[in-house]
Amino acid sequence: MARTVEYWFSTASPWAWLGSARFAQLAERTQTVVQVEPVDLGAVFAATGGTPFPSRSPARQSYRQLELARWSRRLGVPIRLQPAHYPVDREPSSRLVLAAREHGVDALALSQAVLRAIWSEDRDIADWVTLQDIARDAGLDGAALIESARDPRMHARYVQNTQAAIAAGVFGSPTYVVDGERFWGQDRLDFLEERLGGGP
């Protein structure tokens, strides 16, 4: 039976972007089912003691940027350290990913496309027209997904997802959970692969 990983993440997380392709490759390599779970990271932070990036001290902000640049070089994943549309409202893009799950299409690939849009392509992931284009570019029915995403039910699901993340002990993005065991951060993917039986 295939293993399942719960993938808790923010659609505007630079760390999720840096790990996105490697995580997808890991899941394919280990034949793991990914349960894509976008969350409201602001609400997660508020419940778990985290601090949103704009509210952090200058020392913490500058070090975060330094680390992003280091990991970008190490991984060969391009990243715009100061994207044009950041901070950004994550709810529209999160609802789009939830709609993809409901439609039974590749929500993981769509999540990658959304992360790429903000961190590599300087696109506004809070704009519904842009999101429709992102979905279409990913080979999906953008119009149908946007229609579902704008349904109030998706707001309720987004809130429920966020509460479920908090209940699961999630406090940052990305967090990968296997059978209740948490792996926080794209720099823990090696440990995740070991847990799934695909590592050394």
N, CA and C of each residue as an Amber inpcrd file, in Angstrom:
protein
   600
   0.8390000  -1.1900000   0.0000000   0.0000000   0.0000000   0.0000000
   0.8810000   1.2490000   0.0000000   0.5310000   2.2420000  -0.8300000
   1.3200000   3.4690000  -0.9310000   1.2460000   4.2610000   0.3680000
   2.3620000   4.8700000   0.7280000   2.4040000   5.7390000   1.8920000
   1.7950000   7.0860000   1.5250000   1.3710000   7.8270000   2.5450000
   0.7990000   9.1550000   2.3370000   1.5840000  10.1860000   3.1270000
   1.8750000  11.3040000   2.5010000   2.4910000  12.4480000   3.1620000
   1.5000000  13.5930000   3.1440000   1.2350000  14.1570000   4.3150000
   0.4580000  15.3910000   4.3970000   1.4280000  16.5520000   4.1700000
   1.1570000  17.3540000   3.1680000   2.0330000  18.4660000   2.7750000
   1.3590000  19.7680000   3.1760000   1.7260000  20.2740000   4.3520000
   1.1680000  21.5230000   4.8700000   2.0840000  22.6660000   4.4450000
   1.5230000  23.6620000   3.7690000   2.3810000  24.7270000   3.2470000
   1.5720000  25.9960000   2.9990000   2.2910000  27.0900000   2.8980000
   1.7060000  28.3540000   2.4740000   2.0180000  28.5550000   0.9980000
   1.0450000  29.0190000   0.2450000   1.2500000  29.2310000  -1.1890000
   2.1800000  30.4100000  -1.4750000   2.5750000  31.1520000  -0.4360000
   3.5300000  32.2480000  -0.6180000   4.8120000  31.9990000   0.1720000
   5.0970000  30.7380000   0.4800000   6.2930000  30.4020000   1.2610000
   7.5050000  30.2320000   0.3550000   8.5540000  31.0290000   0.5370000
   9.7490000  30.8420000  -0.2930000  10.4310000  29.5040000  -0.0160000
  10.3080000  29.0250000   1.2120000  10.9240000  27.7430000   1.5480000
  10.1860000  26.5880000   0.8730000   8.8690000  26.7090000   0.8060000
   8.1100000  25.6940000   0.0690000   8.5180000  25.6990000  -1.4040000
   8.7380000  26.8920000  -1.9730000   9.1730000  26.9850000  -3.3620000
  10.5320000  26.3030000  -3.5560000  11.4740000  26.5710000  -2.6670000
  12.8060000  25.9940000  -2.8160000  12.7770000  24.4620000  -2.7400000
  11.8340000  23.9190000  -1.9800000  11.7520000  22.4740000  -1.8450000
  10.7580000  21.8040000  -2.7620000  10.0010000  22.5940000  -3.5030000
   8.8480000  22.0640000  -4.2260000   9.2090000  20.9750000  -5.2370000
  10.1420000  21.2500000  -6.1140000  10.4870000  20.2640000  -7.1510000
  11.1110000  19.0170000  -6.5320000  11.9860000  19.2030000  -5.5520000
  12.6320000  18.0620000  -4.9070000  11.6060000  17.1990000  -4.1850000
  10.6260000  17.8380000  -3.5610000   9.5960000  17.0780000  -2.8720000
   8.7690000  16.2690000  -3.8600000   8.3980000  16.8760000  -4.9790000
   7.6150000  16.1640000  -5.9870000   8.3960000  14.9730000  -6.5320000
   9.7000000  15.1610000  -6.7590000  10.5370000  14.0750000  -7.2510000
  10.6460000  12.9580000  -6.2060000  10.7880000  13.3490000  -4.9450000
  10.8630000  12.3800000  -3.8500000   9.5820000  11.5470000  -3.7990000
   8.4440000  12.2270000  -3.8890000   7.1590000  11.5250000  -3.8230000
   7.0320000  10.5240000  -4.9650000   7.4700000  10.9240000  -6.1580000
   7.4000000  10.0110000  -7.3010000   8.3610000   8.8340000  -7.1230000
   9.5540000   9.1350000  -6.6390000  10.5730000   8.1070000  -6.4640000
  10.1640000   7.0640000  -5.4360000   9.4910000   7.5090000  -4.3830000
   9.0960000   6.6010000  -3.3040000   7.6560000   6.1270000  -3.4470000
   7.0180000   6.5070000  -4.5580000   5.6290000   6.1100000  -4.8270000
   4.7200000   6.4810000  -3.6520000   4.8690000   7.7380000  -3.2410000
   4.1220000   8.2600000  -2.1000000   2.9620000   9.1160000  -2.5780000
   1.8290000   8.9480000  -1.9390000   0.6610000   9.7890000  -2.2160000
   0.8090000  11.0840000  -1.4100000   0.6400000  12.2130000  -2.0780000
   0.7650000  13.5060000  -1.4080000  -0.6100000  14.1180000  -1.2100000
  -0.8990000  14.4630000   0.0320000  -2.1340000  15.1510000   0.3820000
  -1.7960000  16.6300000   0.5170000  -2.1550000  17.4090000  -0.4750000
  -1.7470000  18.8160000  -0.5570000  -2.6680000  19.6650000   0.3130000
  -2.0700000  20.3570000   1.3030000  -2.8480000  21.0430000   2.3320000
  -2.3960000  22.5010000   2.5060000  -2.9000000  23.4260000   1.6880000
  -2.5440000  24.8400000   1.8790000  -3.1690000  25.4070000   3.1570000
  -2.4190000  26.2690000   3.8470000  -2.8790000  26.8230000   5.1210000
  -2.6670000  28.3310000   5.1660000  -3.3790000  28.9520000   6.0880000
  -3.1970000  30.3750000   6.3850000  -2.0440000  30.4690000   7.3830000
  -0.8520000  30.7910000   6.8950000   0.3260000  30.7810000   7.7490000
   0.2580000  31.8540000   8.8320000  -0.4170000  32.9620000   8.5370000
  -0.5800000  33.9880000   9.5620000  -1.3370000  33.4610000  10.7630000
  -2.4090000  32.7180000  10.5110000  -3.1830000  32.1230000  11.6000000
  -2.3800000  31.0500000  12.3210000  -1.5920000  30.2880000  11.5600000
  -0.7250000  29.2730000  12.1730000   0.2940000  29.9450000  13.0890000
   0.9240000  31.0030000  12.6080000   1.8850000  31.7370000  13.4360000
   1.2240000  32.2750000  14.7060000   0.0420000  32.8470000  14.5430000
  -0.6460000  33.4310000  15.6900000  -0.9330000  32.3820000  16.7620000
  -1.1960000  31.1550000  16.3290000  -1.5370000  30.0860000  17.2700000
  -0.3120000  29.3980000  17.8560000   0.8460000  29.5500000  17.2010000
   2.0130000  28.7670000  17.6080000   3.2270000  29.6050000  17.9840000
   3.0710000  30.9390000  18.0240000   4.1800000  31.7810000  18.4650000
   5.1040000  32.2520000  17.3670000   4.7120000  32.0780000  16.1170000
   5.5390000  32.5460000  15.0100000   5.3520000  34.0370000  14.7610000
   6.2730000  34.6100000  13.9700000   6.2140000  36.0350000  13.6360000
   6.2510000  36.2070000  12.1270000   5.2480000  36.8600000  11.5300000
   5.2760000  37.0920000  10.0830000   6.5220000  37.8710000   9.6690000
   7.0000000  37.6140000   8.4760000   8.2450000  38.2380000   8.0110000
   8.2640000  39.7630000   8.1730000   7.2080000  40.4960000   7.7750000
   7.2830000  41.9580000   7.8870000   7.4020000  42.4600000   9.3300000
   7.0230000  41.6220000  10.2960000   7.0710000  42.0370000  11.6970000
   8.3630000  41.6260000  12.4030000   9.2260000  40.9150000  11.7240000
  10.4760000  40.4770000  12.3390000  11.4770000  41.6280000  12.4150000
  12.4430000  41.4910000  13.2890000  13.4810000  42.5120000  13.4340000
  14.3140000  42.5800000  12.1540000  14.9610000  43.7260000  11.9120000
  15.8170000  43.8330000  10.7250000  16.8860000  42.7450000  10.6680000
  17.4330000  42.3610000  11.8280000  18.4570000  41.3130000  11.8410000
  17.8880000  39.9870000  11.3490000  16.6840000  39.6440000  11.8030000
  16.0660000  38.3880000  11.3780000  15.6440000  38.4460000   9.9060000
  15.1400000  39.5920000   9.4860000  14.7560000  39.7200000   8.0810000
  15.9640000  39.5700000   7.1640000  17.0580000  40.2330000   7.4990000
  18.2340000  40.1800000   6.6290000  18.8410000  38.7810000   6.6140000
  18.7920000  38.0840000   7.7560000  19.3590000  36.7390000   7.7770000
  18.4910000  35.7700000   6.9710000  17.1890000  35.9460000   7.0450000
  16.2990000  35.1050000   6.2280000  16.6250000  35.2800000   4.7610000
  16.8450000  36.5140000   4.3140000  17.1780000  36.7660000   2.9110000
  18.5140000  36.1220000   2.5450000  19.4710000  36.1940000   3.4640000
  20.7750000  35.5810000   3.2330000  20.6480000  34.0730000   3.0590000
  19.8500000  33.4500000   3.9060000  19.6610000  32.0050000   3.8250000
  18.9190000  31.5960000   2.5490000  17.9250000  32.3790000   2.1550000
  17.2260000  32.0850000   0.9110000  18.1900000  32.1160000  -0.2750000
  19.0680000  33.1170000  -0.2940000  20.0410000  33.2320000  -1.3840000
  21.0060000  32.0490000  -1.3730000  21.4420000  31.6490000  -0.1880000
  22.3540000  30.5050000  -0.0820000  21.7080000  29.2330000  -0.6070000
  20.4690000  28.9760000  -0.1670000  19.7880000  27.7570000  -0.5920000
  19.4620000  27.7930000  -2.0780000  19.1330000  28.9700000  -2.5850000
  18.8620000  29.1000000  -4.0180000  20.0860000  28.6870000  -4.8260000
  21.2510000  29.1610000  -4.4120000  22.4930000  28.7870000  -5.1030000
  22.7820000  27.3010000  -4.9310000  22.6230000  26.7950000  -3.7260000
  22.9320000  25.3910000  -3.4560000  22.0540000  24.4500000  -4.2910000
  20.7760000  24.7950000  -4.3930000  19.8230000  23.9210000  -5.0680000
  19.6920000  24.1980000  -6.5610000  20.1950000  25.3460000  -6.9910000
  20.0130000  25.7290000  -8.3860000  18.5750000  26.0870000  -8.7100000
  17.8590000  26.5990000  -7.6920000  16.4590000  27.0140000  -7.8650000
  16.4030000  28.5410000  -7.8300000  16.0470000  29.1860000  -8.9290000
  16.0310000  30.6570000  -8.9370000  14.9520000  31.2070000  -8.0100000
  15.2680000  32.3190000  -7.3530000  14.2800000  32.9440000  -6.4710000
  14.4880000  34.4520000  -6.4800000  13.3920000  35.1730000  -6.5180000
  13.4370000  36.6300000  -6.4070000  13.3110000  36.9660000  -4.9200000
  14.3420000  37.5320000  -4.3530000  14.3410000  37.7860000  -2.9100000
  13.3700000  38.8870000  -2.5190000  13.0300000  39.7440000  -3.4510000
  12.0510000  40.8010000  -3.1870000  11.0130000  40.8080000  -4.3150000
  10.1230000  39.8200000  -4.3040000   9.1350000  39.7440000  -5.3870000
   8.2000000  40.9460000  -5.3750000   7.6950000  41.2830000  -6.5370000
   6.8650000  42.4780000  -6.6860000   5.5810000  42.3820000  -5.8690000
   5.0570000  41.1830000  -5.6680000   3.7640000  41.0050000  -5.0020000
   3.9370000  40.2000000  -3.7150000   4.6480000  40.8020000  -2.7640000
   4.8830000  40.1490000  -1.4820000   5.1430000  41.2210000  -0.4300000
   4.5110000  41.1250000   0.7370000   3.5310000  40.1240000   1.1620000
   2.2750000  40.1400000   0.2890000   1.5440000  39.0150000   0.3230000
   0.3880000  38.8600000  -0.5480000  -0.6960000  38.0750000   0.1840000
  -1.9360000  38.3290000  -0.1920000  -3.0530000  37.5620000   0.3520000
  -2.9710000  36.1430000  -0.2040000  -2.7960000  35.1670000   0.6730000
  -2.6120000  33.7880000   0.2350000  -3.9260000  33.0520000  -0.0050000
  -5.0260000  33.6360000   0.4330000  -6.2750000  32.8830000   0.3800000
  -6.7210000  32.5260000  -1.0410000  -6.7180000  33.4570000  -2.0080000
  -7.1850000  33.0620000  -3.3450000  -6.4110000  31.8780000  -3.9250000
  -5.0960000  31.9100000  -3.8450000  -4.3040000  30.8170000  -4.4040000
  -4.4980000  29.5250000  -3.6140000  -4.6830000  29.6410000  -2.3050000
  -4.9330000  28.4480000  -1.4850000  -6.2620000  27.8160000  -1.8590000
  -7.2560000  28.6430000  -2.0820000  -8.5600000  28.1290000  -2.4880000
  -8.4870000  27.4790000  -3.8670000  -7.6390000  28.0110000  -4.7330000
  -7.4500000  27.4050000  -6.0490000  -6.8750000  25.9970000  -5.9130000
  -5.8780000  25.8350000  -5.0490000  -5.2740000  24.5150000  -4.8430000
  -6.2870000  23.5560000  -4.2310000  -7.0870000  24.0450000  -3.2920000
  -8.1360000  23.2090000  -2.7020000  -9.1700000  22.8040000  -3.7530000
  -9.4710000  23.7230000  -4.6560000 -10.4070000  23.3940000  -5.7400000
  -9.8280000  22.3120000  -6.6430000  -8.5250000  22.3720000  -6.8830000
  -7.8840000  21.3390000  -7.6990000  -8.0220000  19.9750000  -7.0380000
  -7.8450000  19.9390000  -5.7310000  -8.0330000  18.6770000  -5.0060000
  -9.4630000  18.1660000  -5.1750000 -10.4280000  19.0700000  -5.0580000
 -11.8250000  18.6770000  -5.1690000 -12.1320000  18.1440000  -6.5680000
 -11.4920000  18.7170000  -7.5700000 -11.7150000  18.2930000  -8.9550000
 -10.9330000  17.0260000  -9.3080000 -10.0700000  16.5880000  -8.4010000
  -9.3170000  15.3690000  -8.6530000  -8.1810000  15.5300000  -9.6420000
  -7.6870000  16.7570000  -9.8040000  -6.5570000  16.9850000 -10.7050000
  -5.2870000  17.1630000  -9.8640000  -4.1710000  17.3700000 -10.5230000
  -2.8660000  17.3560000  -9.8580000  -2.6420000  18.6230000  -9.0400000
  -3.0480000  18.5820000  -7.7750000  -2.9200000  19.7440000  -6.8920000
  -1.4610000  20.0310000  -6.5640000  -0.6220000  18.9980000  -6.5220000
   0.7920000  19.2170000  -6.2220000   1.4610000  20.0020000  -7.3420000
   1.1900000  19.6180000  -8.5860000   1.7580000  20.3570000  -9.7210000
   1.2450000  21.7940000  -9.7310000  -0.0250000  21.9840000  -9.4050000
  -0.5720000  23.3380000  -9.3580000   0.0820000  24.1410000  -8.2440000
   0.3210000  23.5180000  -7.1060000   0.9800000  24.2390000  -6.0070000
   2.3690000  24.6960000  -6.4390000   3.0830000  23.8570000  -7.1860000
   4.3910000  24.2460000  -7.7070000   4.2720000  25.4390000  -8.6350000
   3.2520000  25.4230000  -9.4830000   3.0620000  26.5150000 -10.4340000
   2.7590000  27.8260000  -9.7120000   1.9700000  27.7550000  -8.6400000
   1.6470000  28.9570000  -7.8650000   2.9060000  29.4990000  -7.1810000
   3.6770000  28.6190000  -6.5730000   4.9190000  29.0410000  -5.9160000
   5.8980000  29.6300000  -6.9300000   5.9970000  29.0070000  -8.0970000
   6.8700000  29.5310000  -9.1470000   6.4090000  30.9230000  -9.5750000
   5.1020000  31.1040000  -9.6470000   4.5540000  32.3760000 -10.1160000
   5.0040000  33.5440000  -9.2470000   4.9640000  33.3550000  -7.9230000
   5.3350000  34.4690000  -7.0460000   6.8380000  34.5980000  -6.8900000
   7.5550000  33.4630000  -6.7610000   8.9710000  33.5230000  -6.3950000
   9.9280000  33.5110000  -7.5810000   9.4300000  33.2080000  -8.7700000
  10.3150000  33.2020000  -9.9260000   9.8240000  34.0920000 -11.0520000
   8.4960000  34.2870000 -11.1200000   7.9340000  35.0020000 -12.2740000
   7.3160000  36.3520000 -11.9270000   7.3510000  36.7470000 -10.6520000
   6.8270000  38.0460000 -10.2230000   5.3580000  38.2520000 -10.5860000
   4.5430000  37.2060000 -10.4300000   3.1170000  37.3140000 -10.7180000
   2.3330000  37.4560000  -9.4180000   1.1540000  38.0260000  -9.5250000
   0.3160000  38.3150000  -8.3600000  -0.6260000  37.1480000  -8.0940000
  -0.3260000  36.3410000  -7.0820000  -1.1280000  35.1520000  -6.8110000
  -2.3830000  35.4630000  -5.9890000  -2.6610000  36.7390000  -5.7850000
  -3.9270000  37.1280000  -5.1580000  -4.9490000  37.5660000  -6.2000000
  -4.5410000  37.6050000  -7.4560000  -5.3940000  38.0830000  -8.5420000
  -6.0380000  36.8980000  -9.2460000  -7.3730000  36.8970000  -9.3320000
  -8.0910000  35.7450000  -9.8840000  -7.7820000  35.5120000 -11.3620000
  -7.6150000  36.5820000 -12.1210000  -7.2950000  36.4310000 -13.5410000
  -5.9240000  35.7870000 -13.7020000  -4.9630000  36.2480000 -12.8990000
  -3.6220000  35.6600000 -12.9330000  -3.6700000  34.1930000 -12.5320000
  -4.4530000  33.8800000 -11.5070000  -4.5590000  32.4970000 -11.0510000
  -5.1800000  31.5980000 -12.1240000  -6.1490000  32.1240000 -12.8420000
  -6.7410000  31.3380000 -13.9330000  -5.6770000  31.0400000 -14.9920000
  -4.8430000  32.0360000 -15.2870000  -3.7660000  31.8340000 -16.2570000
  -2.7500000  30.8090000 -15.7540000  -2.4320000  30.8660000 -14.4580000
  -1.4720000  29.9180000 -13.8780000  -2.0050000  28.4960000 -14.0010000
  -3.2730000  28.3190000 -13.6760000  -3.8820000  26.9900000 -13.7800000
  -3.8990000  26.5180000 -15.2220000  -4.2620000  27.4060000 -16.1340000
  -4.2860000  27.0340000 -17.5550000  -2.8990000  26.6600000 -18.0440000
  -1.8880000  27.4410000 -17.6260000  -0.5080000  27.1600000 -18.0340000
  -0.0310000  25.8150000 -17.4950000  -0.6450000  25.3670000 -16.3860000
  -0.2970000  24.0670000 -15.8020000  -1.0790000  22.9290000 -16.4570000
  -1.8310000  23.2520000 -17.5050000  -2.5640000  22.2300000 -18.2340000
  -3.9190000  21.8960000 -17.6390000  -4.4490000  22.7720000 -16.7940000
  -5.7190000  22.5230000 -16.1200000  -6.8010000  23.4490000 -16.6570000
  -8.0340000  23.1460000 -16.3190000  -9.1700000  23.9800000 -16.7190000
  -9.2570000  25.1530000 -15.7530000  -8.5630000  26.2190000 -16.0860000
  -8.4770000  27.3670000 -15.1960000  -9.8210000  27.9640000 -14.8520000
 -10.7030000  28.0910000 -15.8230000 -12.0050000  28.7090000 -15.5820000
 -12.8290000  27.8940000 -14.5860000 -12.8300000  26.5720000 -14.7630000
 -13.5960000  25.7150000 -13.8500000 -13.0290000  25.7410000 -12.4480000
 -11.7060000  25.7600000 -12.3450000 -11.0850000  25.7910000 -11.0150000
 -11.3430000  27.1240000 -10.3140000 -11.2960000  28.2070000 -11.0660000
 -11.5720000  29.5160000 -10.4620000 -13.0130000  29.5810000  -9.9750000
 -13.9310000  29.0530000 -10.7590000 -15.3320000  29.0470000 -10.3390000
 -15.4850000  28.3030000  -9.0090000 -14.8490000  27.1590000  -8.8870000
 -14.9200000  26.3990000  -7.6360000 -14.2040000  27.1330000  -6.5080000
 -13.0410000  27.7040000  -6.8060000 -12.2560000  28.3800000  -5.7830000
 -12.9930000  29.5710000  -5.1870000 -13.8080000  30.2380000  -5.9950000
 -14.5140000  31.4270000  -5.5130000 -15.7930000  31.0870000  -4.7540000
 -16.1440000  29.8240000  -4.7290000 -17.3070000  29.3900000  -3.9580000
 -16.9990000  29.5630000  -2.4640000 -17.9400000  30.0940000  -1.6760000
 -17.6940000  30.2820000  -0.2360000 -17.2940000  29.0000000   0.4900000
 -17.6590000  27.8580000  -0.0610000 -17.2570000  26.5960000   0.5710000
 -15.7430000  26.4780000   0.6820000 -15.0470000  27.0370000  -0.2910000
 -13.5980000  26.9240000  -0.2760000 -12.9750000  27.7870000   0.8130000
 -13.6310000  28.8880000   1.1480000 -13.1530000  29.6700000   2.3010000
 -13.2740000  28.8320000   3.5670000 -14.4020000  28.1570000   3.7240000
 -14.6070000  27.3190000   4.9050000 -13.5700000  26.1910000   4.9490000
 -13.2750000  25.5980000   3.7980000 -12.2800000  24.5260000   3.7590000
 -10.8980000  25.0470000   4.1100000 -10.5900000  26.2510000   3.6650000
  -9.2940000  26.8730000   3.9660000  -9.1500000  27.0850000   5.4790000
 -10.2030000  27.5640000   6.0970000 -10.1900000  27.7600000   7.5520000
 -10.0520000  26.4090000   8.2610000 -10.8110000  25.4290000   7.8070000
 -10.7370000  24.0900000   8.4140000  -9.3450000  23.4910000   8.2530000
  -8.7580000  23.6740000   7.0770000  -7.4010000  23.1750000   6.8360000
  -6.4110000  23.7730000   7.8150000  -6.5400000  25.0730000   8.0130000
  -5.6170000  25.7780000   8.9000000  -5.7630000  25.2830000  10.3310000
  -6.9910000  25.0810000  10.7740000  -7.2160000  24.5640000  12.1270000
  -6.6810000  23.1350000  12.2600000  -6.8370000  22.3460000  11.2110000
  -6.3110000  20.9780000  11.2310000  -4.7880000  20.9900000  11.3000000
  -4.1580000  21.9310000  10.6090000  -2.7020000  22.0460000  10.6520000
  -2.2310000  22.3640000  12.0690000  -2.9020000  23.3090000  12.6890000
  -2.5400000  23.6850000  14.0630000  -2.7020000  22.4960000  14.9940000
  -3.7970000  21.7640000  14.8250000  -4.0430000  20.5810000  15.6630000
  -2.9830000  19.5100000  15.4380000  -2.4020000  19.4720000  14.2400000
  -1.3780000  18.4800000  13.9150000   0.0160000  18.9050000  14.3650000
   0.1270000  20.0950000  14.9750000   1.4200000  20.5640000  15.4440000
   2.2360000  21.3030000  14.4110000   1.6000000  21.7060000  13.3270000
   2.2980000  22.4570000  12.2840000   2.5150000  23.8940000  12.7610000
   3.7360000  24.4120000  12.5690000   4.0160000  25.7970000  12.9670000
   4.7890000  26.5720000  11.9050000   5.1150000  25.9260000  10.7790000
   5.8380000  26.6080000   9.7210000   5.6190000  25.9240000   8.3920000
   6.0990000  26.5710000   7.3300000   5.9150000  26.0650000   5.9700000
   7.2560000  25.9290000   5.2690000   7.4690000  24.7670000   4.6320000
   6.5800000  23.6130000   4.5130000   6.7740000  22.6410000   5.6800000
   5.7260000  21.9140000   5.9900000   5.7990000  20.8210000   6.9520000
   5.2270000  19.5750000   6.2970000   5.9840000  18.4990000   6.3780000
   5.5850000  17.2130000   5.8080000   5.3030000  16.2680000   6.9770000
   4.1650000  15.5920000   6.9420000   3.7880000  14.7080000   8.0510000
   3.5240000  13.3060000   7.5170000   4.1830000  12.3330000   8.1300000
   3.9990000  10.9150000   7.7810000   3.5890000  10.1720000   9.0490000
   2.3990000   9.6120000   9.0450000   1.9170000   8.8540000  10.2100000
   2.0980000   9.6370000  11.5070000   1.8160000  10.9350000  11.4490000
   1.8960000  11.7730000  12.6360000   3.2700000  12.3430000  12.9270000
   4.3020000  11.9060000  12.2090000   5.6580000  12.4250000  12.4290000
   5.9110000  13.6250000  11.5240000   6.3430000  14.7390000  12.1190000
   6.5260000  15.9920000  11.3940000   7.9680000  16.1700000  10.9150000
   8.0800000  16.7490000   9.7160000   9.3690000  17.1420000   9.1570000
   9.1870000  18.5900000   8.6920000   9.8040000  19.5250000   9.4010000
   9.6010000  20.9390000   9.0900000  10.7670000  21.4700000   8.2640000
  10.4340000  22.0130000   7.0940000  11.4240000  22.6870000   6.2750000
  11.9320000  21.8540000   5.1110000  12.2150000  22.5450000   4.0070000
  12.7240000  21.8600000   2.8230000  14.0970000  21.2350000   3.0780000
  14.7890000  21.6870000   4.1050000  16.0840000  21.1070000   4.4340000
  15.9600000  19.8110000   5.2320000  14.7250000  19.3320000   5.4170000
  14.5020000  18.0490000   6.0890000  13.9960000  16.9710000   5.1170000
  14.0990000  17.2490000   3.8310000  13.6010000  16.2840000   2.8560000
  14.4090000  14.9770000   2.8620000  15.6900000  15.0510000   3.1880000
  16.4780000  13.8140000   3.2850000  15.9390000  12.9180000   4.3940000
  15.6030000  13.5290000   5.5310000  15.0390000  12.7630000   6.6340000
  13.6750000  12.1800000   6.2420000  12.8970000  12.9890000   5.5170000
  11.5880000  12.5100000   5.0580000  11.7630000  11.2960000   4.1530000
  12.7320000  11.3620000   3.2470000  12.9390000  10.2310000   2.3380000
  13.3660000   8.9840000   3.1080000  14.2120000   9.1580000   4.1020000
  14.5840000   8.0190000   4.9490000  13.3600000   7.4060000   5.6070000
  12.4710000   8.2720000   6.1010000  11.2610000   7.7980000   6.7700000
  10.3700000   7.0120000   5.8250000  10.4020000   7.4100000   4.5620000
   9.5750000   6.7340000   3.5600000  10.2630000   5.4890000   2.9920000
  11.4810000   5.2490000   3.4350000  12.1800000   4.0540000   2.9870000
  12.9230000   4.2070000   1.6960000  13.0960000   5.4450000   1.2380000
  13.7780000   5.6520000  -0.0350000  15.1780000   6.2100000   0.0950000
  15.6210000   6.4560000   1.3580000  16.9380000   7.0500000   1.5680000
  17.9690000   6.0330000   2.0040000  19.1620000   6.5260000   2.3960000
  20.2410000   5.6210000   2.8060000  19.9230000   4.8830000   4.0950000
